[in-house]
Amino acid sequence: MDWLREQQPQAAFAAEFGLSPATVRDWEQGRRKPDGPARTLLRVIASEPDAVRRAARAS
């Protein structure tokens, strides 16, 4: 998960992409694994972060 955060603190990453900070922390610490929709979102964030940022701001 570290590679997804683009060198941001967990809370900033979570807020930017509309995720719960606790969920991001649990993923990074291995307590939970992202489910299907979350895995898909993380893949899109990894490949097209600006598109996800635009979509998150629009909603």
BAGU-649164 format. One record per residue (C-alpha): residue number from 1; residue in one letter; chain; x, y, z. Coordinates in pm, whole numbers, padded with zeros to 5 digits. Layout:
N
i_aa_ch_px_py_pz
NUM_A_A_X_Y_Z
...
This chain:
59
i_aa_ch_px_py_pz
1_M_A_00000_00000_00000
2_D_A_00284_00246_00057
3_W_A_00333_00295_-00315
4_L_A_-00026_00414_-00348
5_R_A_00004_00699_-00103
6_E_A_00244_00899_-00319
7_Q_A_00446_00994_-00011
8_Q_A_00141_01138_00166
9_P_A_00039_01072_00524
10_Q_A_-00241_00817_00550
11_A_A_-00496_01077_00659
12_A_A_-00419_01305_00364
13_F_A_-00437_01015_00117
14_A_A_-00766_00899_00268
15_A_A_-00920_01247_00258
16_E_A_-00804_01316_-00096
17_F_A_-00963_01001_-00234
18_G_A_-01270_00981_-00009
19_L_A_-01151_00688_00200
20_S_A_-01169_00631_00573
21_P_A_-00834_00697_00742
22_A_A_-00893_00393_00964
23_T_A_-00949_00174_00659
24_V_A_-00629_00293_00490
25_R_A_-00438_00232_00815
26_D_A_-00584_-00119_00846
27_W_A_-00486_-00200_00486
28_E_A_-00131_-00077_00538
29_Q_A_-00090_-00261_00866
30_G_A_-00224_-00583_00717
31_R_A_-00525_-00605_00948
32_R_A_-00763_-00595_00652
33_K_A_-00740_-00639_00278
34_P_A_-00931_-00424_00030
35_D_A_-01246_-00592_-00103
36_G_A_-01336_-00606_-00473
37_P_A_-01458_-00248_-00526
38_A_A_-01183_-00105_-00306
39_R_A_-00917_-00304_-00495
40_T_A_-01053_-00164_-00820
41_L_A_-01047_00192_-00685
42_L_A_-00689_00146_-00563
43_R_A_-00584_00019_-00907
44_V_A_-00740_00323_-01071
45_I_A_-00573_00554_-00817
46_A_A_-00241_00386_-00896
47_S_A_-00279_00431_-01271
48_E_A_-00485_00753_-01301
49_P_A_-00469_00944_-00971
50_D_A_-00562_01278_-01127
51_A_A_-00881_01134_-01275
52_V_A_-00983_01000_-00934
53_R_A_-00901_01336_-00773
54_R_A_-01123_01515_-01025
55_A_A_-01406_01268_-00969
56_A_A_-01372_01294_-00590
57_R_A_-01390_01674_-00604
58_A_A_-01695_01667_-00833
59_S_A_-01907_01459_-00597
